[in-house]
C-alpha cells in the first residue's frame, strides 16, 4: 500500500509539472502571438519558387554590430513593440519577421498596416531604426522546420539555380522570412526571398554570367571557399579533365578516368573578375604539389584550371606567373588546359561543407583553408 501511494504521488507530481509547462507555453505563445500580414501579390510560379510583387511597408529594425549582438536582435526590436516607445504603446507583432542576411543580419519587424511614419510611436532605444521599405519584385522559396545557416545556404543555392535556369537577374540581397513565434513547435514556416528584375532577362543576364572550372584538391574544399565569394552565383562539384563520359566518384577516385575533382563556378563578371577568382584559387590551396593536397593523394586531386577560350587562358597565365614569382618561387605546377566537358558529381557531394560542417574532415581540413584565404583576401568575400 505504501508503495502504491508513493507511485500515485509520483504520477501526480509528474502530471502537475507537465500541466504547468503546458500552461507556461500557452501564455508564452499568446504573448508572442502574431498577426499575418500578407503584403504581396503572387505574380507567377516557377518550379519551387514564387515571383511576388511586394507592397511598401514600415520596418522597425535593429542591425547587430557583431555575432554576439545577433542573439539579442529579437529582444531589442520586440521591446519596442511591447511598449518601450514614446507612447508606451503596445504594437501588434506581425508575421513574418525579416532577417536581412545581406545587411549584417539586420532583424526587422513589419509594422501593422494602420500605422504611418507620422503616427507610429518612436522607439526609446536609439539603436532601433524606423523606415519605409519600398515595394519591389522578389523571388521566394519556402521551407519548413527550424532554420539554420546550412539550410539557408542550401535554399539560397536552390533559389539561385532556378533563377539562373529562367534567366532572371537578382540583386544578391537575400532575406529570411520567419513566420512563427519562438514557441511554435510544429508546422514552422520559413522563406528565403531576393529582389529580382523581370525586365532584365536573357541577353543582359547571360552576358554578365560566366563559368570557370577550378580544381584544387578535394572539391568539398573548393566549393566551401568559392560559395562565400562575392559575385559567385553558384558552385557545383563535379569531374573534368579526363576522357570517360559520366564517371562515378568511385571510378574517379580509383584513377580510372584521368578526371580531376573540380568545381563549376558561375560568376557575375560585373561583380568579380576572372583574374580575381584565379588569385583566390592560387591562395586557398597548394599549387606546388603534384597530385596531392595534404593527405589527399591521387591524380584526381591535382591542381587544375580549365579555360573556355584564349582570352581566359591569357588572364589565367598572367595571374599564375605573377603569383608564382611573388609567392611560390617558381614552383607552381598547376595544369592549365582547355575545357571540354563537365560532369556533375553525385548529390551527396553538393553543398557538402554547409551541410556537414561538424564532420571531422570539415573541421580539420576545410575550415582552416576557408579561414586562411578569407584572412588573406578578405575584400573578395561576403
N, C-alpha and C positions, 0 to 999 in steps of 0.2 A: 504493500500500500504506500509506504513512504517513497519507494522508487517511482511508483506511478504518479504521485503528487509532484515529485521533482521533475518528472518528464513533462507533465502538464504545464507546470510553471515555466519550464524552459521554452515550451512551444508558445506560451502566452507572451513571454518576453520577446521572442523572435517575431511573432505576429505584430506586437506593438512597435518594434523597431522598423519593420517593413512598412507599417502604416504611416509612421512619422516621415519616413523617407519619401513615400508616395505623396503625402501632403506637402512636404517641402518642395518637391519637384513641381507639383501642381501650382503652388503660389509663385515659384520662381519662373515657371513657364508663362504664367499670366503677367508677371512683372515685365517679362521681355516679349510680350505678345506684339506681333507686328501686323500692320495693315498693308496688304499687297497694293502696289502702285504700278499698274501696267501703263508705262509711259511711252509705248512704241506701237507702230503698226507693222504687221508682218507683210513684207513685200513678196518674197518667194522662198522656196526651199530648194537646197542643192545638196543632194546626198544626205549627210548627217547634220548639215548646218542650216541656219535660217538667216536670211537677209532682212534686217529690220530698219525702219525709219524711226529714230528716237526723237521725242519732243524735248524742248529745253526744260531743265529742272534746276531747282535751287539746291546746292550742296552745302552741308556743314561738314568740314573735313579737318583731319589732323595729318601732318606729314612728319613721320618719325625721322630723327637725325641719325639714328643708328639702329642696329638689330635689337638692342635691349629695349629701346623705346617702342618698337613694333608691338611688343607684348602688352603695352598699356594703351595702344591706339583706341581700341574699342571702348575702354573705360572712359577715356578723355572725351570722346565725342558723345558717348551715352550720358555723361554728366550734364552736358549742355541741354539735351532734350529732357532730362529728368528734373530740370529746374535751375541749373546753375547758369542763369542768364539774367539780363537786366530786369525782366518782368517776373522772375521766379515762376515762370510758366512751364508746365509740363506739355511737351510736344509729342504727338503720337509718333511712334517709331514705325517707319515704313520699310517695306521689303522690295528689292534686295539691298543689302549693304554692299558698297562698291569698294574694291581694293585695286588701286592703280599700280600695277607692277612696274610700269614704265616710269613712274614718278616716286621712286623710293618707297614703294608700298604705302602710298597715301591711302588712308581709310576715309570714306565719305558716306554719310547718311543722306538720303534723298528726303527733302522736306515735303510735308503734305501739300497737296495742290492748293489748299485755301490760303497759303502764305505767299506773299510777295516780298521782295527785299525790303520794302518800306515798313511792313507790319510784322516782320519776323523779329523776335527778341534778339538782342545782341549777346554774344557769349561773354561771360565774365573772364574766362580763360583766354588770354590774348593769342594762345597757340592755335585756337580753333579758327579756321578760315570759313567765311561765308561768301559764296559766289554763285553766279549763274553758269550752269553747264550748257553750252549751246546744243541745239538739236543737230543730229548728224546721222549718217547712214553707217550701220555696223553689221558685221557678220558675227554669228553666235553659234557656239557648240555647247551642248548641255551634258552634264554627267551627274551621277548621284553618289551619296556617301560622303564621308569626311574628306575634305580637300587637303592636299599636301603638295610640296614642291614637285615631287616625282610625277604625281598625277597631273598637276598643272602643266608641266613641261610636255608630257605626253599629249595632252589635249591641245596645247598650243601648236604642236607639230602636226597633229591631225587637221586642225583648222587651216594652218598654212598650206598643207598639201592639197586640200580641197580648193582653196582659193587659187592656188597655182594651177590646178587642173582646169579651172574655168577662166583663167587669165584675169583675175581681179587683183587690182593693186590694193595694198593695205599700208597703214602708217606705222605699224610695229608698236602701237600704243595699247598693248594687251591689258585687259582688266578682268578681275574675277568678280562675279556677282554671287553673293551668298544669300540664299533666300530664307534660311531657317534660323530660329533663335538658338543660343548656345545649349538649350535644354531640350531640343528636338532630337530624338534619338533614332527615329525611323523616317524613311522616305525623304532624306535630306536632298535638297536640290541645289546645284551649283551650275554656273555658266562661265565660259570664257568669251569675251567679246573683243573686237578690234575694229577700228574705223576703216572703212573702205571707200573707194570711189568707183561707182559702177560705170561712169563715163570713161574711165581710164582702162579700157580693155585692150586685148590683143596687141596691137603694134607697140604702144608705148611701154606696156609691161614687159613684153618679150624682149624688147630692145635693151632693157636695163638688167635683165637677169641672165646670168651666165653660169656655166658649170666648170669646175676643175676637179681633177681626180688625184687625191693625195694618199700615199701610204707611208706610214712611219712606225711600223711595228704592228701591234695588235690594233685592229680597227676600233675596239672599245675606247682606247686612249684618244685616237684621232677624233672620233665622234664627240667625246666629252669636251675636248678643247674647243672645237670649232662651233659647237652648238651655242657657246657663250660669246661668240664674236659678233660685234655689231655688223649689220648688213648681211649676215648669213641667214638665208631663208630656211633652208632645210639641209640636213646631213643624213645620208643614207649609207649604211655599211654594206660592203659587197666585195666582189672579186674582179680583178682586171689584170692585164699584162701578160696573160697566158693565151693558150690556143684552144682549150676544150670548152665547148658550149655548156652553159647551165651547170657549172660544177657545184658539188656539195661541199660543206665545211670539212667533212671527213676526207674527201678527195684532195682538197687544197692543203690541208694540214699534213697529209701524208706525202706531199711533194709530188703528186701525180699529174699536176696540171700546169705548173710553172706560173700560175696566177699568184698575185700578191693580195694581201688583205688591204683594201683601200676604202676610202670614203668618197662618195659623190657629193660635192659641196656646191649647192646652188646659192649664189650670192647676188646682191644688187650692187652693180658697179657704180651706182650713184652714191652709195654709202661707203663701200670699201673696195679698194682696187686689188687687182691680181698680185701686184708686187708686194702689197701688204700681207696678203694671205700667205704668200711664199715666205716672207720674212718670219711670220708666226710658225710656219711649218719647220723651218730650219732651227728655230729656237726651242720648240717643245720636245723634240726627240734628238737622238744622237745620229747624225747622218754620216758618221765616220766608221761605223762598224758594219762589216759585211754579213748580211743575212742574220742579223741579231739585234735585239733591243733588250738590254738587261739579261734576264734569264729566259727570254723568249727566243728560241733558236729555230732557224729554218728559212729557206728562200722566200717563203710566203710572208715573212716578217721583214723583208728587205725595204730599204728606203727608196721610194719611187714617186715620181711625178709624171702624170700623163697629160700632155698638152693637146689642144684641138687644132692649132694652126701655127704657122711660122712666127706670127706676131707674138703669140703666147710663149713660144719656145725662146724667143729673144729676151722677153721680160724675165722669164724663169732663170735663164743663164746669167743675165745681168745681176740679179739678186744673189744667185748662188755664188758667183765669182767674188762679189763684194764681201759677203759674209764668210766665205771660205778663207779670204785673206785676213779679215779683221778678227774672226772668232776661232777658226779651226785650223789655222796654219797650213792650209792647202790640203787637208786630209779628207774632205768630203768625197764620198763615193756614191752619192745618190744617183740612181738610174733615171734618166730623163728621156722619155720615148713618146712617140705619137700615140694618141688614144685610138683604140679600136672598138672594144666592147666592154660594157659593164654589166655584171650580173649581181642582182640583189642577194644578199646573204639571208639566211633563214630568219624568221620573225624574232626568235629569241635573242638574236644579236643586235636588234634595232633598239635604240634608246637605252642601251644596256646600263650605262653608268647612272642615269637618272632613276632607273627602276631598281637598281641593285647596289646603291651607294654604300651600304653597310657590309657588303661582301668583302672578305679579306683582300682579294686582288684589287678591288676598287679603292680600299683604304690604304693599302701598302704601295700600289704601283700608280694607279690613275690619279688619285687626289694630289699627291706631291707634284706630278707633272703639270696638272692644271694650275696649282698654286704657284709653281715656279714661273711658268710662262705668263701668267697674269701679273705677277710682280714685275717682270722684266718689260712687258709690253702692254701695260695696263690701258693705254689710250685706245687700244683696239677692242676692248672687251666691254660688254654690257654691265 
